[in-house]
Amino acid sequence: MKKLFYLILSLFVVSCVNTEAGHGETNTTIKEESLVDFVNPLMGTDSSFELSNGNTYPAIAMPWGMNFWTPMTSKMGDGWTYKYDDHKIRGIKQTHQPSPWINDYAAFSLMAVTGDLKFKEDERASWFSHKAETVKPHYYKTYLADYDVIAEVTPTERAAHFKFTFPENQSYILLDAFFKGSMVKILPEERKIIGYCRNNSGGVPENFHNYFVAEFDKDFELTHTWGDNWTLIENSTENEGEHVGAIIGFKTKKGEEVHVKVASSFISPEQAQLNLNREIGDDNFKATLKKAKASWEKELGRIVVEDDNIDNLRTFYSCLYRVLLFPRQFHEIDKNNAIVHYSPYNGEVLPGYMFTDNGFWDTFRAVFPFFNMMYPELNSKIIEGLANTYKESGWLPEWASPGHRDCMIGSNSAPIIADAFLKGITIKDQEILLEAILKNAETSKGRPISKGGNTLKSVGREGVEYYNKLGYVPYNVGINENAARTLEYAYADFTIAQMADKLGKKDVAERFYKQSLNYKNLFDPETKWMRGKNEDGTFQSPFNPLKWGDAFTEGNSIHYTWSVFHDVNGLIELMGGKKEFENKLDEVFEMPPVFDHSYYGFTIHEIREMQIMNMGNYAHGNQPIQHMIYLYNYANTSYKAQEKIRKVLTKLYAPTPDGYCGDEDNGQTSAWYVFSSLGFYPVTPGVDQYVIGSPLFKKATIHLGNGKTFKILAPQNSKAHVYINSASLNGKDYNKSYLDYNDVMAGGTLNFEMSTTPNKNWASTEDAVPYSLSLKN
């Protein structure tokens, strides 16, 4: 008989247990396995422009680190920097890329070669195999087969420690400072290479530099540089131009290790050296590795899940790893131990925190609510950084990398700030932040200008004058994605009202509560979908709810109709009642995955990802619809949410290179999994509730940011036991389909009795449904 035990995870170590791991696994004995060993940083790397299975790269980094490192299989400047199916590595680069669509900045790379000198990126590329590759959040190792070299790297927040193990040969280490402006200087007496890189994809001031320093533990026997057009300058030590690099060489014995300690700074060369001294100093590779691993163990151990399916554990911790990467720290610690940052908005070095590489259109939904629950001190610093952005640029960020970028729509800095404030996060500059979000809601004048001379439409609210006059952004006035903008502005208005209300600004609150009902202006009673509306008040015609883009953003009306986060009951009333609403939800899953891509002129990857998942028109791979399944709870049919949530958890996610069903996007698609696998989800940031779904694990222990512990028990859980038969909170029967934020944060135990059949009576009363503005007392 097969033995079946829970895979019990302690904070740092898994005891020796036997487990039947499920899907493709036999009984396994796991001895002293760390939580980081469940993380697969390659999850999502089997992606391309045509089809995203995550659009990720293996980020070898500290949680929220200023610098990440990643192996580079693609050419310099390619947003898909690491493709799982590629066969060659060109180098290991410092990266700050949040998304292939945003691309990278401040990147440079190191590469080792032996024998005949090869330094051009195509020529130096070495064959490698995943079979000879180790990838952990805190550690990367690969065998460069063409050179018989083992390359390893482990990170700190602003530095990294490399180890190259060479054969007996003439050996070289190359530092490629990349294009768009770079400089290298070799200092043989100090065993150093210093310099800077300036590559970027926009969003930087004119004086933008990433200053680097690399220290070696071996004397240089030769020094070369290359200049523009890959021109080799032998026996040189300095070069500056559009694209330059440095080469140092020496003879090595078989098995000889050469270590390189690397750090960088956006402030100055001196600060780069200070970062290196402070974060690595005299530590050897093993010590740096140990510290990096301990950091990840600490953060991953804040949530301990227990299950008899090892793939569930691998998926959970791989997703949790992604949630803990962005936004990245952009601040540094100066010689006086003060927090300072180079401003990517005005080019000055200023005091205080700064974070970047985040698109709030994605992350307001679940990433920042996760931080409010688990990392209140961190989110306090992030919000302080938002205030600094406003002070330095005159606007709140909506997509920053590293400065303002023209990408995506909405006014989603408001939900992030308001939700943090309402959750009791310590926020400095409350009045300044309220001023900032009110400015977003009142004017579009004076927005930043891109290097190309165009106004950044993603900062502030595009079409705000129309919105404030008509109650919607018109379809026919040359503003694309107008219906999506209207819906997102209306929700942002609600969160502004909530914040103003708590601050005692009743007039402001009343105004924005009223504006938050603007979603009703786009509801078409004939089709019962949201529909673009012309300036004269008529609906757009012709209208196809399956048409992607046009009035909507990376989706269609079927996806965006549900973007009424704050007043689902109001949407229910517009549709004719709970049964009609339920049927409309069902329709999304029951229709075939048909679509109209005429707005784009080709099938964009988000469409293709929906089409191939066999879940009708449900497009979980893109953010607008990710909360939609939870809306069954508002219609007292939570059992339908339970069934569909479990299906998404187990069908659309896996700890594999193709493990996502669309773009991962700065932790958002991962945060959906983390929350949903625990059994609840923040449908409405700005409200003190979570909506209950279907917990995936038999037990989860959450070590909350306030020091309390909240446990979720579902001992009958299995692939078949997806339905909630009953629940209890701290020993008392619980019959609501939502959790109060304060109940979770107080600590305690939520117990679910799971079943193979739905209990339609659980959470079926009128008072069992989550918050809606129209039901507010």
FITOR-712726 format. One line per field, with one value per residue (C-alpha): residue number from 1; residue in one letter; x, z, y. Coordinates in steps of 0.05 Angstrom, whole numbers. Example, Ala and Ser with C-alpha at 12.3 -4.5 7.8 and 13.67 -1.06 7.14 Angstrom:
2
drenba	c(1 2)
fimi	c(A S)
x	c(246 273)
z	c(156 143)
y	c(-90 -21)
***
This chain:
777
drenba	c(1 2 3 4 5 6 7 8 9 10 11 12 13 14 15 16 17 18 19 20 21 22 23 24 25 26 27 28 29 30 31 32 33 34 35 36 37 38 39 40 41 42 43 44 45 46 47 48 49 50 51 52 53 54 55 56 57 58 59 60 61 62 63 64 65 66 67 68 69 70 71 72 73 74 75 76 77 78 79 80 81 82 83 84 85 86 87 88 89 90 91 92 93 94 95 96 97 98 99 100 101 102 103 104 105 106 107 108 109 110 111 112 113 114 115 116 117 118 119 120 121 122 123 124 125 126 127 128 129 130 131 132 133 134 135 136 137 138 139 140 141 142 143 144 145 146 147 148 149 150 151 152 153 154 155 156 157 158 159 160 161 162 163 164 165 166 167 168 169 170 171 172 173 174 175 176 177 178 179 180 181 182 183 184 185 186 187 188 189 190 191 192 193 194 195 196 197 198 199 200 201 202 203 204 205 206 207 208 209 210 211 212 213 214 215 216 217 218 219 220 221 222 223 224 225 226 227 228 229 230 231 232 233 234 235 236 237 238 239 240 241 242 243 244 245 246 247 248 249 250 251 252 253 254 255 256 257 258 259 260 261 262 263 264 265 266 267 268 269 270 271 272 273 274 275 276 277 278 279 280 281 282 283 284 285 286 287 288 289 290 291 292 293 294 295 296 297 298 299 300 301 302 303 304 305 306 307 308 309 310 311 312 313 314 315 316 317 318 319 320 321 322 323 324 325 326 327 328 329 330 331 332 333 334 335 336 337 338 339 340 341 342 343 344 345 346 347 348 349 350 351 352 353 354 355 356 357 358 359 360 361 362 363 364 365 366 367 368 369 370 371 372 373 374 375 376 377 378 379 380 381 382 383 384 385 386 387 388 389 390 391 392 393 394 395 396 397 398 399 400 401 402 403 404 405 406 407 408 409 410 411 412 413 414 415 416 417 418 419 420 421 422 423 424 425 426 427 428 429 430 431 432 433 434 435 436 437 438 439 440 441 442 443 444 445 446 447 448 449 450 451 452 453 454 455 456 457 458 459 460 461 462 463 464 465 466 467 468 469 470 471 472 473 474 475 476 477 478 479 480 481 482 483 484 485 486 487 488 489 490 491 492 493 494 495 496 497 498 499 500 501 502 503 504 505 506 507 508 509 510 511 512 513 514 515 516 517 518 519 520 521 522 523 524 525 526 527 528 529 530 531 532 533 534 535 536 537 538 539 540 541 542 543 544 545 546 547 548 549 550 551 552 553 554 555 556 557 558 559 560 561 562 563 564 565 566 567 568 569 570 571 572 573 574 575 576 577 578 579 580 581 582 583 584 585 586 587 588 589 590 591 592 593 594 595 596 597 598 599 600 601 602 603 604 605 606 607 608 609 610 611 612 613 614 615 616 617 618 619 620 621 622 623 624 625 626 627 628 629 630 631 632 633 634 635 636 637 638 639 640 641 642 643 644 645 646 647 648 649 650 651 652 653 654 655 656 657 658 659 660 661 662 663 664 665 666 667 668 669 670 671 672 673 674 675 676 677 678 679 680 681 682 683 684 685 686 687 688 689 690 691 692 693 694 695 696 697 698 699 700 701 702 703 704 705 706 707 708 709 710 711 712 713 714 715 716 717 718 719 720 721 722 723 724 725 726 727 728 729 730 731 732 733 734 735 736 737 738 739 740 741 742 743 744 745 746 747 748 749 750 751 752 753 754 755 756 757 758 759 760 761 762 763 764 765 766 767 768 769 770 771 772 773 774 775 776 777)
fimi	c(M K K L F Y L I L S L F V V S C V N T E A G H G E T N T T I K E E S L V D F V N P L M G T D S S F E L S N G N T Y P A I A M P W G M N F W T P M T S K M G D G W T Y K Y D D H K I R G I K Q T H Q P S P W I N D Y A A F S L M A V T G D L K F K E D E R A S W F S H K A E T V K P H Y Y K T Y L A D Y D V I A E V T P T E R A A H F K F T F P E N Q S Y I L L D A F F K G S M V K I L P E E R K I I G Y C R N N S G G V P E N F H N Y F V A E F D K D F E L T H T W G D N W T L I E N S T E N E G E H V G A I I G F K T K K G E E V H V K V A S S F I S P E Q A Q L N L N R E I G D D N F K A T L K K A K A S W E K E L G R I V V E D D N I D N L R T F Y S C L Y R V L L F P R Q F H E I D K N N A I V H Y S P Y N G E V L P G Y M F T D N G F W D T F R A V F P F F N M M Y P E L N S K I I E G L A N T Y K E S G W L P E W A S P G H R D C M I G S N S A P I I A D A F L K G I T I K D Q E I L L E A I L K N A E T S K G R P I S K G G N T L K S V G R E G V E Y Y N K L G Y V P Y N V G I N E N A A R T L E Y A Y A D F T I A Q M A D K L G K K D V A E R F Y K Q S L N Y K N L F D P E T K W M R G K N E D G T F Q S P F N P L K W G D A F T E G N S I H Y T W S V F H D V N G L I E L M G G K K E F E N K L D E V F E M P P V F D H S Y Y G F T I H E I R E M Q I M N M G N Y A H G N Q P I Q H M I Y L Y N Y A N T S Y K A Q E K I R K V L T K L Y A P T P D G Y C G D E D N G Q T S A W Y V F S S L G F Y P V T P G V D Q Y V I G S P L F K K A T I H L G N G K T F K I L A P Q N S K A H V Y I N S A S L N G K D Y N K S Y L D Y N D V M A G G T L N F E M S T T P N K N W A S T E D A V P Y S L S L K N)
x	c(0 26 42 11 33 27 87 97 137 169 193 260 265 223 231 243 176 147 97 55 66 10 15 75 107 124 134 191 234 252 307 320 293 289 229 272 280 206 215 225 250 243 167 140 204 177 148 151 119 65 47 62 67 89 139 186 261 298 310 370 357 341 268 254 329 355 392 372 418 397 428 422 404 380 415 428 363 316 260 256 324 320 280 274 282 345 410 464 482 515 529 499 472 450 378 322 270 199 169 191 142 175 245 308 351 420 441 512 538 596 619 676 711 773 821 815 787 714 680 626 559 541 611 622 555 563 520 488 436 382 409 472 438 417 367 345 321 388 435 449 498 509 561 588 602 642 693 691 674 624 593 558 527 492 463 456 408 457 515 531 585 608 649 679 712 761 798 873 874 882 821 783 727 689 648 599 575 521 497 466 527 578 648 698 764 809 852 902 937 871 844 783 740 698 652 581 524 467 422 348 280 255 235 304 333 391 443 422 480 489 559 591 652 678 733 773 814 866 918 906 958 927 877 837 776 729 698 640 624 659 728 780 833 888 930 883 852 799 744 682 630 563 579 643 669 728 768 816 856 900 924 885 896 844 791 817 764 763 716 686 649 605 562 529 497 452 484 559 621 638 569 577 641 606 550 600 639 576 539 595 660 707 654 671 623 596 580 545 505 485 459 420 387 370 335 291 277 253 205 179 170 120 68 74 28 18 -6 4 15 86 68 19 76 123 72 55 126 145 87 104 175 148 104 166 208 172 171 246 284 313 343 412 447 499 564 524 476 420 368 378 358 375 310 291 243 288 359 376 402 350 334 282 255 242 214 203 188 114 51 -6 -58 -35 -13 -68 -111 -75 0 -10 -66 -18 34 -17 -31 39 87 57 126 149 86 94 162 133 78 130 165 101 98 170 152 97 143 197 154 87 50 39 68 22 76 147 211 251 214 146 130 73 40 -30 -89 -126 -115 -94 -45 -109 -132 -61 -54 -126 -124 -59 -88 -153 -116 -78 -11 33 33 73 50 -24 -46 5 -17 -91 -72 -37 -95 -143 -99 -102 -178 -184 -135 -92 -53 22 35 107 132 170 237 197 159 93 51 52 -21 -14 1 -60 -126 -131 -198 -211 -245 -296 -304 -318 -366 -405 -393 -355 -299 -332 -320 -316 -268 -203 -187 -176 -197 -248 -298 -242 -217 -287 -295 -227 -236 -303 -271 -213 -264 -294 -227 -215 -283 -265 -200 -231 -287 -239 -200 -264 -268 -342 -353 -297 -323 -394 -370 -328 -379 -427 -375 -360 -430 -408 -400 -475 -468 -436 -484 -525 -593 -604 -543 -529 -456 -414 -410 -373 -416 -409 -404 -478 -501 -513 -479 -424 -450 -439 -423 -391 -379 -325 -283 -217 -186 -222 -264 -229 -158 -128 -196 -268 -334 -345 -282 -290 -363 -344 -298 -346 -305 -339 -412 -425 -496 -508 -485 -531 -590 -572 -572 -641 -625 -581 -605 -594 -526 -508 -529 -487 -426 -441 -445 -372 -351 -402 -391 -334 -269 -290 -261 -255 -183 -197 -176 -105 -103 -74 -85 -48 -18 -72 -126 -88 -78 -153 -169 -126 -146 -214 -250 -296 -284 -252 -184 -147 -80 -97 -115 -183 -223 -181 -230 -292 -302 -308 -369 -413 -410 -448 -505 -506 -478 -410 -407 -398 -339 -309 -312 -283 -229 -203 -203 -160 -113 -100 -106 -76 -16 42 114 141 170 100 68 28 -30 -8 36 58 64 102 72 -2 -18 23 -12 -79 -53 -24 -88 -135 -98 -103 -178 -194 -181 -184 -236 -243 -181 -206 -256 -239 -260 -233 -280 -277 -262 -238 -174 -125 -85 -103 -69 -39 -6 1 51 21 58 31 61 -4 -17 -78 -89 -133 -152 -186 -168 -214 -184 -168 -175 -248 -264 -269 -334 -344 -396 -388 -339 -321 -280 -246 -293 -358 -400 -385 -437 -412 -377 -326 -276 -268 -198 -195 -214 -156 -107 -128 -102 -141 -165 -212 -235 -268 -304 -295 -341 -345 -415 -437 -474 -520 -545 -477 -471 -539 -572 -578 -529 -477 -452 -391 -392 -425 -432 -506 -517 -478 -518)
z	c(0 -17 42 42 91 90 66 129 122 181 176 148 141 117 160 129 104 50 3 -56 -97 -147 -221 -249 -181 -142 -68 -50 12 23 74 102 41 45 21 -33 -62 -79 -121 -195 -223 -293 -285 -342 -383 -441 -473 -536 -569 -598 -535 -462 -411 -362 -399 -341 -335 -278 -229 -185 -133 -63 -47 -75 -92 -130 -179 -207 -246 -301 -354 -422 -480 -526 -558 -522 -522 -532 -481 -480 -449 -428 -469 -442 -510 -528 -528 -517 -463 -481 -410 -341 -337 -285 -303 -280 -330 -303 -368 -438 -463 -420 -432 -392 -368 -335 -358 -365 -366 -347 -389 -384 -445 -455 -512 -572 -551 -571 -545 -596 -567 -622 -625 -550 -537 -507 -511 -445 -420 -368 -345 -324 -296 -224 -215 -147 -125 -90 -135 -208 -237 -308 -348 -407 -450 -505 -453 -400 -349 -291 -278 -212 -182 -117 -102 -50 -57 -96 -109 -130 -121 -182 -182 -247 -246 -304 -340 -354 -409 -430 -397 -401 -365 -406 -380 -433 -415 -469 -519 -515 -480 -436 -407 -379 -343 -322 -259 -259 -195 -158 -196 -215 -273 -263 -310 -326 -372 -395 -435 -423 -456 -434 -368 -350 -344 -387 -332 -321 -307 -274 -244 -233 -199 -207 -161 -179 -135 -189 -222 -294 -345 -402 -411 -474 -487 -545 -574 -620 -674 -633 -649 -606 -576 -550 -489 -470 -404 -419 -470 -476 -531 -555 -536 -502 -460 -420 -425 -373 -383 -346 -349 -305 -278 -281 -228 -211 -184 -199 -158 -179 -132 -169 -147 -178 -161 -196 -154 -165 -173 -100 -79 -122 -83 -18 -37 -52 13 55 24 9 37 56 52 10 -40 10 60 8 -15 56 70 5 19 91 65 19 72 119 69 40 111 128 96 111 70 80 28 0 -71 -81 -146 -107 -61 -118 -153 -89 -70 -143 -145 -77 -101 -159 -112 -72 -129 -149 -140 -134 -86 -124 -62 -32 35 34 74 132 132 106 56 -10 -82 -151 -178 -245 -250 -243 -242 -171 -112 -57 12 23 -6 -79 -111 -184 -238 -228 -268 -222 -274 -256 -184 -150 -154 -109 -100 -58 -17 -3 21 66 99 102 96 125 140 70 40 84 50 -19 -7 18 -48 -85 -48 -68 -140 -137 -105 -158 -220 -203 -216 -184 -222 -258 -295 -272 -301 -274 -285 -317 -376 -424 -414 -395 -372 -309 -245 -202 -157 -121 -100 -78 -34 -8 9 48 86 101 124 176 142 169 115 117 75 76 54 -2 -27 -25 -63 -114 -126 -130 -182 -223 -219 -238 -294 -349 -360 -349 -356 -370 -441 -468 -504 -568 -551 -536 -473 -427 -430 -376 -323 -295 -328 -404 -421 -351 -375 -414 -356 -306 -353 -382 -331 -382 -432 -501 -554 -613 -590 -608 -540 -546 -493 -469 -436 -397 -374 -351 -310 -278 -263 -229 -184 -168 -150 -99 -66 -64 -30 21 38 41 84 135 135 152 84 75 16 -23 -4 -26 -94 -108 -82 -133 -189 -173 -200 -269 -289 -299 -357 -400 -384 -445 -422 -489 -490 -415 -429 -419 -484 -509 -512 -559 -537 -555 -508 -560 -555 -603 -664 -690 -625 -617 -544 -570 -600 -564 -555 -585 -525 -479 -457 -475 -470 -493 -463 -437 -395 -373 -356 -288 -270 -220 -161 -111 -128 -154 -126 -169 -230 -209 -207 -277 -303 -274 -210 -182 -227 -289 -262 -248 -318 -348 -309 -333 -405 -403 -390 -433 -498 -544 -544 -603 -613 -658 -666 -720 -676 -672 -742 -715 -657 -598 -548 -496 -544 -562 -489 -477 -539 -522 -449 -462 -411 -459 -460 -391 -402 -337 -371 -370 -309 -323 -310 -255 -200 -239 -213 -142 -164 -159 -83 -92 -124 -67 -113 -81 -97 -171 -152 -111 -170 -220 -175 -161 -235 -249 -192 -216 -292 -309 -262 -256 -231 -301 -356 -387 -318 -327 -374 -395 -372 -299 -294 -232 -187 -201 -234 -180 -125 -151 -141 -72 -46 -81 -59 13 3 -5 -50 -46 -98 -76 -51 -10 27 91 64 27 -14 0 -54 -48 -7 -42 18 77 122 114 169 154 196 187 182 250 285 291 261 219 203 149 158 105 127 77 19 -45 -119 -112 -48 -78 -46 22 62 124 158 227 250 317 334 315 255 196 142 102 34 55 111 149 143 218 234 192 221 293 282 293 256 197 189 125 119 46 4 -64 -75 -69 -9 -40 29 54 51 16 57 37 91 71 10 7 6 -48 -47 -63 -1 44 107)
y	c(0 69 113 182 236 310 347 387 451 485 557 537 462 404 343 276 252 207 238 217 279 271 288 252 240 177 171 217 225 297 311 380 415 491 531 563 493 493 556 550 617 587 586 627 631 590 653 694 754 710 671 688 632 685 729 721 713 679 737 721 774 793 809 879 885 945 900 832 785 738 693 724 680 735 794 859 899 840 844 768 765 691 642 572 539 578 538 591 641 707 729 740 810 859 874 920 896 893 867 851 903 956 927 939 995 1003 933 906 835 790 730 681 651 609 593 639 706 716 779 797 775 725 695 689 655 586 525 506 456 460 393 429 490 506 562 588 656 667 629 613 563 540 503 542 482 517 540 486 539 537 605 620 682 700 769 823 882 926 878 807 755 715 652 625 557 551 495 497 548 620 650 715 752 803 861 885 955 954 1005 1075 1103 1068 1074 1024 1034 977 987 929 951 949 887 928 948 1011 1048 1063 1044 1088 1041 1053 1047 1116 1147 1175 1246 1268 1255 1182 1134 1067 1067 999 970 899 872 810 764 749 792 812 787 825 881 898 940 946 1008 1023 972 918 948 912 957 911 928 985 1001 1053 1065 1107 1110 1085 1013 993 936 910 846 820 756 707 635 587 518 463 476 546 593 667 710 776 822 871 929 990 1056 1106 1161 1160 1115 1127 1103 1040 1025 1039 992 938 948 950 891 842 871 814 760 699 669 619 674 717 656 639 710 711 644 665 727 686 634 688 718 653 626 680 635 561 515 441 392 322 348 373 408 452 472 486 529 567 585 600 649 678 690 731 773 791 819 884 943 947 991 1050 1083 1073 1085 1140 1146 1177 1118 1162 1137 1175 1164 1188 1216 1186 1245 1306 1277 1301 1262 1271 1244 1190 1126 1111 1048 1034 983 975 982 999 978 907 910 951 889 840 856 918 888 831 882 915 848 820 879 942 973 961 990 1051 1063 1050 1101 1151 1139 1156 1222 1235 1220 1272 1324 1311 1307 1339 1273 1206 1147 1099 1060 1073 1043 1078 1144 1157 1111 1118 1050 1027 1067 1085 1124 1067 1103 1125 1055 1038 1100 1097 1023 1031 1090 1054 992 1034 1034 1090 1144 1207 1266 1246 1315 1317 1248 1269 1331 1287 1240 1298 1331 1266 1270 1343 1361 1333 1397 1399 1325 1304 1301 1241 1246 1240 1303 1268 1278 1218 1198 1145 1199 1233 1216 1219 1250 1275 1338 1297 1250 1305 1340 1281 1226 1184 1189 1190 1138 1187 1241 1207 1177 1103 1052 1103 1054 1021 1088 1108 1045 1051 1124 1110 1057 1104 1157 1109 1098 1174 1181 1128 1162 1232 1205 1177 1242 1279 1315 1302 1348 1314 1246 1262 1287 1225 1175 1206 1203 1131 1114 1137 1064 1064 1112 1057 1001 982 955 922 877 881 894 956 995 1056 1119 1178 1250 1263 1207 1153 1086 1067 1030 979 943 875 855 807 862 869 937 997 1020 972 955 888 857 865 885 815 823 895 895 866 924 953 931 977 967 897 900 961 922 864 913 939 868 853 816 762 706 747 768 695 675 731 705 635 660 681 609 575 612 588 629 671 740 801 825 877 935 908 877 812 764 794 745 760 737 674 656 661 621 560 551 519 563 599 674 676 708 697 711 786 827 859 795 763 782 762 691 718 758 696 708 773 734 682 628 622 548 567 611 554 505 554 582 512 498 560 544 473 481 548 548 499 504 495 540 545 551 616 628 698 755 750 826 849 796 807 740 707 746 721 650 664 695 647 585 610 615 689 749 826 840 913 947 1006 961 923 855 795 751 676 626 554 541 495 470 427 478 547 587 662 701 769 835 857 796 757 689 670 596 567 494 450 379 344 382 342 349 329 366 436 460 492 453 496 543 567 626 618 562 597 580 626 635 694 691 744 757 822 849 863 791 766 816 799 728 665 603 596 524 499 433 415 372 339 369 441 466 517 539 562 638 642 697 770 792 739 778 823 899 940 1016 1012 968 1015 1034)
***
